[in-house]
Amino acid sequence: MEIPYAYKGREQAYLKHRLLETYLERLFMIVGHHQKTICYVDCFSGPWQEKGTDLEDTSIARSLNIIKKCRDGLAGEKIYPTFRALYIEKEDKPFRKLNDYLTGRKRDGIDAKAKHGSFYDLREEILSWSETNSFVFFFIDPTGWKKSVEIPTLEPLLRRPNSEFLITFMYDFVSRTVPQPEFQGDMQDIFGIVPDSQGMLPIQREKYLISLYRENLKQIFPAGGGQPRTAYVKVQKPTKDRTLYHLVYLTRHPKGIVEFMEASEKLELVQKKVRSLAKQDKRVQRNGQSEIFRADELLSENGEDHDLTGVKEYWLTRILSGRKYVGMHEFADMIEDTEWFPGDFQKALGELIKEGKVRNLDAKRARPVKAVNFEKGETLERLQP
Protein backbone atom coordinates (compact mmCIF):
# COMPACT_ATOMS: atom_id res chain seq x y z
CA MET A 1 0.00 0.00 0.00
CA GLU A 2 1.03 3.60 -0.47
CA ILE A 3 0.52 6.21 2.21
CA PRO A 4 -0.51 9.49 0.52
CA TYR A 5 2.40 11.92 0.52
CA ALA A 6 0.38 14.53 2.40
CA TYR A 7 0.20 12.13 5.36
CA LYS A 8 3.92 11.36 5.60
CA GLY A 9 4.90 12.03 9.19
CA ARG A 10 1.18 12.18 10.12
CA GLU A 11 0.33 8.53 9.65
CA GLN A 12 -1.96 8.55 12.69
CA ALA A 13 -4.11 11.23 11.02
CA TYR A 14 -4.38 9.04 7.92
CA LEU A 15 -5.72 6.17 10.03
CA LYS A 16 -8.19 8.41 11.80
CA HIS A 17 -9.48 9.87 8.54
CA ARG A 18 -9.79 6.41 6.98
CA LEU A 19 -11.94 5.23 9.86
CA LEU A 20 -14.02 8.40 9.80
CA GLU A 21 -14.69 8.00 6.08
CA THR A 22 -15.51 4.30 6.27
CA TYR A 23 -17.85 4.57 9.22
CA LEU A 24 -19.56 7.80 8.14
CA GLU A 25 -20.44 6.28 4.78
CA ARG A 26 -22.00 3.22 6.45
CA LEU A 27 -23.81 5.35 9.03
CA PHE A 28 -25.24 7.97 6.68
CA MET A 29 -26.44 5.38 4.17
CA ILE A 30 -28.30 3.60 6.98
CA VAL A 31 -29.83 6.58 8.81
CA GLY A 32 -30.60 8.30 5.50
CA HIS A 33 -33.45 5.84 5.03
CA HIS A 34 -35.36 7.06 8.08
CA GLN A 35 -34.04 10.53 8.98
CA LYS A 36 -35.18 13.71 7.23
CA THR A 37 -32.15 15.77 8.31
CA ILE A 38 -28.61 14.50 8.97
CA CYS A 39 -26.09 16.82 10.63
CA TYR A 40 -22.34 16.42 10.89
CA VAL A 41 -20.49 18.55 13.46
CA ASP A 42 -16.68 18.74 13.54
CA CYS A 43 -15.95 20.39 16.88
CA PHE A 44 -12.18 20.90 16.38
CA SER A 45 -11.88 21.12 12.62
CA GLY A 46 -8.65 22.99 11.88
CA PRO A 47 -7.09 22.73 9.33
CA TRP A 48 -3.83 22.42 11.28
CA GLN A 49 -1.05 20.34 9.74
CA GLU A 50 -2.35 19.98 6.19
CA LYS A 51 0.21 19.70 3.39
CA GLY A 52 -2.10 19.98 0.39
CA THR A 53 -3.63 23.28 -0.68
CA ASP A 54 -6.92 21.51 -1.44
CA LEU A 55 -7.23 20.27 2.19
CA GLU A 56 -7.75 16.70 0.95
CA ASP A 57 -5.61 15.48 3.85
CA THR A 58 -8.03 16.92 6.43
CA SER A 59 -11.21 15.69 8.08
CA ILE A 60 -12.94 18.73 6.55
CA ALA A 61 -12.53 17.64 2.94
CA ARG A 62 -12.97 13.95 3.68
CA SER A 63 -16.21 14.44 5.58
CA LEU A 64 -17.67 16.69 2.87
CA ASN A 65 -16.71 14.15 0.21
CA ILE A 66 -18.51 11.40 2.13
CA ILE A 67 -21.58 13.57 2.71
CA LYS A 68 -21.77 14.30 -1.03
CA LYS A 69 -21.26 10.63 -1.90
CA CYS A 70 -24.01 9.52 0.49
CA ARG A 71 -26.41 12.24 -0.62
CA ASP A 72 -25.94 11.21 -4.25
CA GLY A 73 -26.20 7.51 -3.39
CA LEU A 74 -29.46 7.98 -1.50
CA ALA A 75 -30.82 10.15 -4.30
CA GLY A 76 -30.19 7.20 -6.61
CA GLU A 77 -32.65 5.28 -4.42
CA LYS A 78 -35.07 8.24 -4.58
CA ILE A 79 -34.38 9.11 -0.94
CA TYR A 80 -33.66 12.77 -0.26
CA PRO A 81 -32.63 13.63 3.30
CA THR A 82 -31.15 17.07 3.96
CA PHE A 83 -27.45 17.02 4.84
CA ARG A 84 -25.92 19.82 6.92
CA ALA A 85 -22.36 20.26 8.21
CA LEU A 86 -20.85 22.54 10.83
CA TYR A 87 -17.12 23.09 11.37
CA ILE A 88 -15.78 24.77 14.52
CA GLU A 89 -12.34 26.39 14.65
CA LYS A 90 -10.87 28.68 17.31
CA GLU A 91 -7.62 29.93 15.76
CA ASP A 92 -7.79 32.84 13.32
CA LYS A 93 -5.55 31.62 10.49
CA PRO A 94 -6.99 28.07 10.28
CA PHE A 95 -10.50 29.53 10.45
CA ARG A 96 -9.84 31.74 7.43
CA LYS A 97 -8.59 28.71 5.49
CA LEU A 98 -11.63 26.74 6.61
CA ASN A 99 -14.08 29.45 5.63
CA ASP A 100 -12.44 29.98 2.23
CA TYR A 101 -12.52 26.25 1.56
CA LEU A 102 -16.20 25.92 2.43
CA THR A 103 -16.99 28.91 0.22
CA GLY A 104 -15.22 27.19 -2.66
CA ARG A 105 -17.31 24.05 -2.16
CA LYS A 106 -20.73 25.69 -2.32
CA ARG A 107 -21.17 24.12 -5.76
CA ASP A 108 -21.65 20.78 -3.95
CA GLY A 109 -25.00 22.02 -2.74
CA ILE A 110 -24.33 21.02 0.88
CA ASP A 111 -25.33 23.35 3.70
CA ALA A 112 -21.84 23.61 5.22
CA LYS A 113 -20.96 26.40 7.65
CA ALA A 114 -17.97 27.44 9.75
CA LYS A 115 -18.14 28.98 13.23
CA HIS A 116 -15.23 30.94 14.68
CA GLY A 117 -14.61 30.29 18.35
CA SER A 118 -13.81 27.61 20.90
CA PHE A 119 -15.87 24.45 21.09
CA TYR A 120 -16.32 25.00 24.82
CA ASP A 121 -17.80 28.47 24.36
CA LEU A 122 -19.95 27.51 21.36
CA ARG A 123 -21.65 24.41 22.75
CA GLU A 124 -25.08 26.00 23.10
CA GLU A 125 -24.83 27.52 19.62
CA ILE A 126 -23.90 24.10 18.23
CA LEU A 127 -26.98 22.57 19.83
CA SER A 128 -29.16 25.37 18.49
CA TRP A 129 -27.76 24.91 14.97
CA SER A 130 -28.37 21.15 15.20
CA GLU A 131 -32.13 21.63 15.62
CA THR A 132 -34.36 19.34 17.64
CA ASN A 133 -35.45 16.70 15.15
CA SER A 134 -32.17 16.14 13.29
CA PHE A 135 -29.85 13.16 13.56
CA VAL A 136 -26.42 14.51 14.56
CA PHE A 137 -22.98 12.95 14.37
CA PHE A 138 -20.47 14.79 16.57
CA PHE A 139 -16.79 14.41 15.70
CA ILE A 140 -14.78 15.61 18.72
CA ASP A 141 -11.13 15.61 17.70
CA PRO A 142 -9.03 17.85 19.98
CA THR A 143 -5.26 17.90 20.23
CA GLY A 144 -5.44 17.70 24.02
CA TRP A 145 -8.08 17.09 26.67
CA LYS A 146 -8.79 20.37 28.51
CA LYS A 147 -12.29 21.73 27.86
CA SER A 148 -12.85 19.06 25.24
CA VAL A 149 -13.31 15.45 26.44
CA GLU A 150 -14.22 15.93 30.11
CA ILE A 151 -17.73 14.73 30.89
CA PRO A 152 -18.95 18.11 32.23
CA THR A 153 -17.72 19.70 28.97
CA LEU A 154 -19.50 17.13 26.81
CA GLU A 155 -22.62 16.81 28.96
CA PRO A 156 -24.84 19.31 27.07
CA LEU A 157 -24.17 17.40 23.83
CA LEU A 158 -24.34 13.97 25.45
CA ARG A 159 -27.84 14.69 26.72
CA ARG A 160 -29.08 15.40 23.20
CA PRO A 161 -31.16 12.49 21.83
CA ASN A 162 -30.73 11.10 18.31
CA SER A 163 -26.97 11.68 18.34
CA GLU A 164 -23.76 9.70 17.94
CA PHE A 165 -20.20 10.63 18.88
CA LEU A 166 -16.67 9.84 17.78
CA ILE A 167 -14.21 11.21 20.35
CA THR A 168 -10.44 11.36 20.08
CA PHE A 169 -9.28 10.46 23.58
CA MET A 170 -5.65 11.60 23.82
CA TYR A 171 -4.48 8.72 25.96
CA ASP A 172 -0.77 9.52 25.69
CA PHE A 173 -1.34 12.93 27.31
CA VAL A 174 -3.95 11.87 29.84
CA SER A 175 -2.04 8.81 31.08
CA ARG A 176 0.95 10.98 31.96
CA THR A 177 -1.29 13.43 33.81
CA VAL A 178 -3.27 10.92 35.90
CA PRO A 179 -0.65 10.50 38.69
CA GLN A 180 -0.05 14.25 39.14
CA PRO A 181 -1.82 15.58 42.29
CA GLU A 182 -2.51 19.02 40.81
CA PHE A 183 -4.73 17.47 38.11
CA GLN A 184 -6.96 15.33 40.34
CA GLY A 185 -9.98 17.58 39.74
CA ASP A 186 -9.54 17.23 35.97
CA MET A 187 -9.19 13.46 36.26
CA GLN A 188 -12.41 13.36 38.29
CA ASP A 189 -14.18 15.18 35.43
CA ILE A 190 -12.80 12.76 32.84
CA PHE A 191 -13.14 9.41 34.62
CA GLY A 192 -15.81 10.02 37.26
CA ILE A 193 -13.27 9.14 39.97
CA VAL A 194 -9.61 9.87 40.58
CA PRO A 195 -8.06 6.73 39.04
CA ASP A 196 -5.68 4.63 41.07
CA SER A 197 -3.51 2.67 38.65
CA GLN A 198 -0.56 2.23 40.98
CA GLY A 199 1.13 -1.15 40.52
CA MET A 200 -0.57 -1.89 37.20
CA LEU A 201 1.35 -2.98 34.13
CA PRO A 202 1.08 -0.53 31.18
CA ILE A 203 -1.41 -2.73 29.30
CA GLN A 204 -3.54 -3.14 32.44
CA ARG A 205 -3.41 0.58 33.11
CA GLU A 206 -4.52 1.45 29.60
CA LYS A 207 -7.44 -0.96 29.72
CA TYR A 208 -8.45 0.34 33.14
CA LEU A 209 -8.41 4.01 32.12
CA ILE A 210 -10.21 3.63 28.79
CA SER A 211 -12.86 1.44 30.47
CA LEU A 212 -13.40 4.10 33.14
CA TYR A 213 -13.82 6.80 30.51
CA ARG A 214 -16.28 4.77 28.45
CA GLU A 215 -18.40 3.95 31.50
CA ASN A 216 -18.38 7.60 32.58
CA LEU A 217 -19.60 8.64 29.12
CA LYS A 218 -22.51 6.24 29.35
CA GLN A 219 -23.65 7.69 32.67
CA ILE A 220 -24.65 10.94 30.93
CA PHE A 221 -25.74 9.69 27.52
CA PRO A 222 -29.57 9.65 27.38
CA ALA A 223 -31.06 6.20 27.71
CA GLY A 224 -34.25 6.91 25.77
CA GLY A 225 -34.41 4.89 22.57
CA GLY A 226 -31.92 2.24 23.64
CA GLN A 227 -29.12 1.60 26.09
CA PRO A 228 -25.95 3.66 25.64
CA ARG A 229 -23.11 1.66 24.10
CA THR A 230 -19.45 2.37 23.48
CA ALA A 231 -16.62 0.89 21.44
CA TYR A 232 -13.17 2.13 20.56
CA VAL A 233 -10.20 1.60 18.31
CA LYS A 234 -6.62 2.14 19.42
CA VAL A 235 -4.26 4.25 17.29
CA GLN A 236 -0.59 3.78 18.06
CA LYS A 237 2.34 6.07 17.42
CA PRO A 238 3.65 5.39 13.90
CA THR A 239 7.16 4.33 14.89
CA LYS A 240 6.73 3.39 18.56
CA ASP A 241 4.77 0.58 20.18
CA ARG A 242 2.79 2.96 22.31
CA THR A 243 -0.81 4.18 22.17
CA LEU A 244 -1.23 7.76 21.01
CA TYR A 245 -5.01 7.96 21.32
CA HIS A 246 -8.24 6.00 21.29
CA LEU A 247 -11.12 6.78 18.96
CA VAL A 248 -14.11 6.27 21.26
CA TYR A 249 -17.51 5.73 19.66
CA LEU A 250 -20.78 6.32 21.50
CA THR A 251 -24.23 5.27 20.31
CA ARG A 252 -27.58 3.88 21.49
CA HIS A 253 -27.98 1.34 18.71
CA PRO A 254 -26.52 -2.20 18.72
CA LYS A 255 -26.15 -2.08 14.92
CA GLY A 256 -23.99 1.02 15.33
CA ILE A 257 -21.54 -0.90 17.53
CA VAL A 258 -21.31 -3.75 15.02
CA GLU A 259 -20.88 -1.40 12.05
CA PHE A 260 -18.23 0.65 13.84
CA MET A 261 -16.23 -2.39 14.86
CA GLU A 262 -16.45 -3.86 11.36
CA ALA A 263 -15.03 -0.60 10.02
CA SER A 264 -12.36 -0.66 12.74
CA GLU A 265 -11.47 -4.25 11.90
CA LYS A 266 -10.65 -3.25 8.34
CA LEU A 267 -8.50 -0.44 9.73
CA GLU A 268 -6.50 -2.88 11.86
CA LEU A 269 -4.55 -4.30 8.91
CA VAL A 270 -4.15 -0.81 7.43
CA GLN A 271 -2.66 0.36 10.73
CA LYS A 272 -0.22 -2.55 10.80
CA LYS A 273 0.91 -1.75 7.26
CA VAL A 274 1.16 1.99 7.88
CA ARG A 275 3.22 1.49 11.03
CA SER A 276 5.49 -1.12 9.41
CA LEU A 277 6.22 1.28 6.55
CA ALA A 278 6.83 4.21 8.93
CA LYS A 279 9.26 2.09 10.96
CA GLN A 280 11.00 0.95 7.79
CA ASP A 281 11.37 4.54 6.57
CA LYS A 282 12.91 5.45 9.91
CA ARG A 283 15.40 2.55 9.69
CA VAL A 284 16.37 3.50 6.14
CA GLN A 285 16.93 7.13 7.14
CA ARG A 286 18.99 6.08 10.16
CA ASN A 287 21.12 3.47 8.34
CA GLY A 288 21.25 5.10 4.92
CA GLN A 289 20.55 1.73 3.32
CA SER A 290 17.39 0.57 1.55
CA GLU A 291 15.78 -2.79 2.32
CA ILE A 292 14.97 -5.52 -0.21
CA PHE A 293 11.30 -5.98 0.73
CA ARG A 294 8.66 -3.43 1.57
CA ALA A 295 7.65 -3.94 5.19
CA ASP A 296 3.92 -4.05 4.43
CA GLU A 297 4.35 -6.93 1.96
CA LEU A 298 5.42 -9.23 4.79
CA LEU A 299 2.11 -8.87 6.68
CA SER A 300 -0.67 -11.42 6.42
CA GLU A 301 -3.77 -10.16 4.61
CA ASN A 302 -6.21 -12.56 6.23
CA GLY A 303 -5.11 -12.64 9.86
CA GLU A 304 -3.97 -16.29 9.76
CA ASP A 305 -1.45 -15.48 12.48
CA HIS A 306 -4.19 -14.31 14.85
CA ASP A 307 -4.75 -16.58 17.87
CA LEU A 308 -8.47 -17.19 18.37
CA THR A 309 -8.16 -19.49 21.42
CA GLY A 310 -9.56 -16.91 23.84
CA VAL A 311 -12.44 -16.06 21.49
CA LYS A 312 -13.38 -19.74 21.15
CA GLU A 313 -13.34 -20.18 24.92
CA TYR A 314 -15.57 -17.12 25.26
CA TRP A 315 -18.10 -18.58 22.80
CA LEU A 316 -18.21 -21.85 24.72
CA THR A 317 -18.79 -19.93 27.96
CA ARG A 318 -21.65 -17.99 26.36
CA ILE A 319 -23.33 -21.25 25.27
CA LEU A 320 -22.68 -22.88 28.63
CA SER A 321 -26.33 -23.73 29.26
CA GLY A 322 -26.62 -25.70 26.03
CA ARG A 323 -28.29 -23.25 23.65
CA LYS A 324 -27.83 -19.54 22.97
CA TYR A 325 -29.81 -17.18 20.72
CA VAL A 326 -27.55 -14.63 19.00
CA GLY A 327 -29.24 -11.61 17.45
CA MET A 328 -28.07 -8.05 16.88
CA HIS A 329 -28.37 -7.06 20.55
CA GLU A 330 -26.56 -10.17 21.78
CA PHE A 331 -23.77 -9.78 19.23
CA ALA A 332 -23.30 -6.11 20.13
CA ASP A 333 -23.18 -7.07 23.82
CA MET A 334 -20.38 -9.52 23.11
CA ILE A 335 -18.37 -6.96 21.16
CA GLU A 336 -18.81 -4.29 23.83
CA ASP A 337 -17.96 -6.75 26.59
CA THR A 338 -14.74 -8.06 25.03
CA GLU A 339 -13.61 -5.32 22.56
CA TRP A 340 -12.96 -8.06 19.96
CA PHE A 341 -13.78 -7.57 16.30
CA PRO A 342 -16.85 -9.13 14.63
CA GLY A 343 -14.58 -11.10 12.32
CA ASP A 344 -12.83 -12.69 15.30
CA PHE A 345 -16.15 -13.93 16.64
CA GLN A 346 -17.23 -15.29 13.25
CA LYS A 347 -13.93 -17.07 12.57
CA ALA A 348 -13.76 -18.55 16.07
CA LEU A 349 -17.35 -19.80 15.87
CA GLY A 350 -16.68 -21.23 12.42
CA GLU A 351 -13.78 -23.22 13.86
CA LEU A 352 -15.90 -24.49 16.75
CA ILE A 353 -18.59 -25.65 14.32
CA LYS A 354 -15.95 -27.36 12.16
CA GLU A 355 -14.54 -29.08 15.26
CA GLY A 356 -18.00 -30.40 16.14
CA LYS A 357 -18.20 -28.47 19.42
CA VAL A 358 -21.04 -26.14 18.40
CA ARG A 359 -23.92 -26.34 15.93
CA ASN A 360 -25.96 -23.55 14.36
CA LEU A 361 -29.52 -24.86 14.55
CA ASP A 362 -30.80 -22.36 11.98
CA ALA A 363 -28.09 -22.83 9.34
CA LYS A 364 -28.68 -25.36 6.56
CA ARG A 365 -24.92 -25.65 6.04
CA ALA A 366 -21.74 -24.48 7.73
CA ARG A 367 -20.70 -20.93 6.87
CA PRO A 368 -16.97 -20.35 7.36
CA VAL A 369 -17.26 -16.57 6.87
CA LYS A 370 -20.57 -15.76 8.57
CA ALA A 371 -20.96 -18.59 11.06
CA VAL A 372 -23.92 -16.85 12.69
CA ASN A 373 -26.33 -14.47 11.00
CA PHE A 374 -26.82 -12.11 13.93
CA GLU A 375 -28.88 -9.65 11.86
CA LYS A 376 -31.55 -12.30 11.33
CA GLY A 377 -30.94 -13.96 14.69
CA GLU A 378 -29.96 -17.63 15.04
CA THR A 379 -29.68 -20.22 17.81
CA LEU A 380 -26.45 -21.99 18.64
CA GLU A 381 -26.17 -25.32 20.44
CA ARG A 382 -23.16 -26.56 22.35
CA LEU A 383 -22.43 -30.20 21.49
CA GLN A 384 -19.58 -30.91 23.90
CA PRO A 385 -19.39 -30.19 27.66
N, C-alpha and C positions, 0 to 999 in steps of 0.2 A: 504494500500500500504506500501511497505517497501522502505525506502531511502537507497541506497547502502552505506555500512559502510564507504567507501572511501570519501563520501560526507558529513558525519556527521560534523556539524560545518561550512560547505560550501554549505548549501542548495541552495543559490542563484546560485552557479556555476552549480549545478545539473539541475536547471530550464533552465539556459542559454544553456547548452549542449543538453538538451532534445529538445528545440526549434530548435537549429542548426541542429540536426539530422533530425528531422521531416521535416523541410522546405527544407534542402539540398536534401533529397531523392526525394521529390516532384519536385523540380526545375530541378535536373539533369536528371530525367526520362523524363521530358517534353522537355528540350532544347537538350537532346541527340538525339532526332529525327530529328533535323535540324542543328546541329552544328557539325563541324568536330573535333574541339578541345575545350575542356572544362577545364578551369584553376581555381584552388582554391588557394587563397592567404590568409594566416593567418599572419597578420601584427604585432601581439604581441603574439607570440605563447607560450612562456614559455618553458618547464613546470615550474610552480612556487610552488603551494601548494599541489602537488599530494601526495597521501598516498600510492598508489599501485606502485610496481616496474615495472609493465607492462604499466603504463601510461594510463590505461583504464578510469581513471577519469579526463582526459584532453581532450581539443578540438582537440589535435593532433591525438590521437588514434581514437576518435569518427568520425572525418572527414575522415580519411583514411578508416575506416570501411564502411562508407557510400559510398565513392567513389568506393570501391571494389564491394559493393553490387549493385550499379547502373551500373557499367561496366558489371558485370556478368548478370544482369537483361536485359540490352539492347542487350547483345550478344545473349541471349535466343530468342530475336526477330530478330536476324541477323542484328543488328545495331552495328557498331563498331567505336564510336568516340574515340579519344585519350584523356585520362585524365592526367592532370599534376597538381602537388601541390607544393606550395612554402611556407616555414615556416621561419619567421623572428624572431630572438631573439638577444637582445643586450648583456645580461649578460653572462659572461664566463661559469659559472658552468651549468646553465640551457641549454646553447647552446650545451655543450658537451653531456648532457643527450639526447637532441633533436637529435643531429647528430647520436649518437649511436643507438637510437631507429629507426630512418629512415633506417640506415644501416641494422638493423635486420629485417626490413620489405621489403627488396628488393625482396623477394620471391613472394610478391603480384603482381609484374610486373607493378607497378605504378611508373611513373616518379615523384618521390618526392624528393625535395632538401631542404636543410637548408642554410640560409644566416646569417652570423654573423655580427651584426651591428644594429644601430638604424633605425627604420622605417623612421624617418625624413630624415636621410642621404641617405637611400637606395631607395628613391622613384623612381628616374629615372632608377635605375637598375631593380626595380620591373616591371616597365612599359616595359623595354626592354625584360625582361624574358617573359612577358605575350604575346608578339608578337601581330601583328596588327589584324589578322583575328580571333583570339580566342574569345570565350565567357569567361568572367572572373567574378568570385564571390569573392569580397573582404570582409574578416572578420576582422574588426578593433575593437579590444578588449583590450584597454589599462586599466591600473589601475588608471589613472588620466585623465587629459585633455590637459596638456601642450604638444605642438608639436605632437598632435595626432588627435584631433577632431575639431580643428579650421578650418574654411573654407580655409584660405590661405594654410594651411598644406595639406588639402585634395584635393585642386584644381587640381593639375596635374592628379590625379587619377579620379576625378569627370568628367573631360573633356574627358576621354577616352570613346568612344562609345562601345556598346555591353557589358556593365558591370552592375553588381548589387552590392549593398553594405548592410552589416549588421554592424551597428556601436553601440558600447556600450557607451552610453552617461551618464557619471558619475554624475547624477543629484545631489546626496547628497553633492558632493564636490563643484560643480559649483554653486549651489544655495546659499551656504554659502559665496562664493567669490564675487557674483554679487554686493553686496552693498559696497564693499571695494574700495575706490577711487584709490588705487595704481594698481588695476587690470582692470581699465576701458578700456585700450587698448586691453587686452586679451578678454574682454567681447565683444568689437566691432568686433573682429575677429571671435568669436563664433556665435554671434547673428545678426551681420550686423548693430546693433545699440547698444548703451549702455542702457540696459533695465531699465525701471523705474517701479518697482513693489511695490512702497511704498503704503501702505494702503490696499493692497490686502490680502485676506485670503489665507492660505497655499495652498488650492486646486486651487484657482484662479491663484495664482502665478505659480504653477507647470504647469498648462495648458498654461498659457501665455508664459513661457520660452520655453517649448518643442515645442510649435507652432512656435515661432520665429526661433528656430533652424531648424526645418523642412523646413520652408519657405526659410531660408538662404541657405540651401543645394540645394534647387531646382533652385536657381538663377544661380548656376554654372553648374549644371548637364546638359549635352548636350541635346538639344530638338530634334535632328534628330532621326526619327524612332518612335516618340511618345512623349507625354508630360511627364515630370518628375512627379513622384508620390511618396509619402511617407506614411508609416504607422509605428506604434510602439506598443510595449507591455511593460507594466510597471512591473518591478521586485522589490518587497518590501523586506525590511530587514526581516530575518526569524522570529525574535521574537518581532519586533516592527512594529507598523502600520505607517511606513514611507518608502517612495520610496528610494531605493538605486541607481538604474539606470534604464534607458530606453533602450530597444533594438530598434534602429531606422533602418527601412528598406527603401531602396531607389531603385526605378526601373523606367522603362519607359513603362511598360506593365500592362494594367489593370488586366490581369489574375494573374500577380505576386502579386498584392495587395490582391486579393481575396484568393489566395492560402496561402499567408503569414498569413492573418488574420484567415483563417480556422485552420491553424497550431497553431496560438496563442490562439484561442478559446479552443482548446483541452488542452493547457497548463494552462488555467485559473483554471480549477478544480484541476489539479495537484498542482498548486501553493497554492491553498487554503488548500489542504491536507498536503503538505509539511510544510507550516507555522503552521498549527494547531498541527502537531506532534512536531515541534521544540518548540512551546510554551508549550506544554504538558511536554516535556522532561525537560524544564527549571523549570516548576512548581514542578515536581517530585524531581529534584535535590535540589530545594530550601526548600521544605517541608519534604523531606525524606519519602514521602508516595506515593505509586502507586495509580493510578486511575482505576476504574472498567472498563470503556470503553475507547477504543482507540479514540483519538480525530477525526481522519479522518473518522471513521465509522459513525459519527453523521452528516456528510455533505451530502447534496442532490447530487445524481449523474446526475440528468437531469435538474437542474436549475429551479425547480418548484417555488423556492422562489424568482425568479428574476422578478422584476417589469418591464413590457414591455409597460407601459402607454405612456411614452415619445416616444418610437419607433413607436407605433401605430399612435400617433399624427403626427409624422414626415411623415409617409407613406401618411396619408390623405392630408397633406400639399403638398406633391410631386404630388398627383393626383388631385390637386385643380381644374384644368381646365376641369376635366371630364374623360380624358383618358391619360395614360402614358405608353410609350414603355420602357421596362426595358431589356436591353441587358448587355453584359459584361462591356462595358464602363460606362453605367449608374449606374450599381451596384457598380463598383469600385469607382465612384464619390461619391456615398452615403456613402460608408465605409470611404473614405478619409475625407469627410466632417464632419462626426459625430464621428468617431473612435469606432463605435459599431461593434460587431462581425457579420459575415454573418448569423449565427444561430439565432441571435436576430431579424434580419430583416425577416427571413423566418418564425419564430414562430409568430411574431407580425402580419405579413401579413396573415398567416393562421387563426389567431383569427379574423381578420377583415373580411375575407371571410366567416368564420363560422357565424359571427354576421350579415351577410348580408349587410355590409357597402361597400364592394369591391368585384368585380368579375374579375376573370382571363378569358379574352375572348378567349384565346388559349388553355385552359385546358379543357379536356373532363370531368374531375371530380376533386373535391377538393383534394389537396395534403397537408396533415398536416405537412409533413417534408420539402418538397421542393415546397413551395407555388408558386414560380415563377422560371421557368427554364431560368435563365439569360444567360446561355451559348448559348442556342438556340435563345433566345430573345422572349419575350411575351408582350402582351398589357394588361394593367390593366384598369378597369373602376370603377370609384367611383359611388356608387348607392345612397348614402345619402349626402345631403349638409353639 
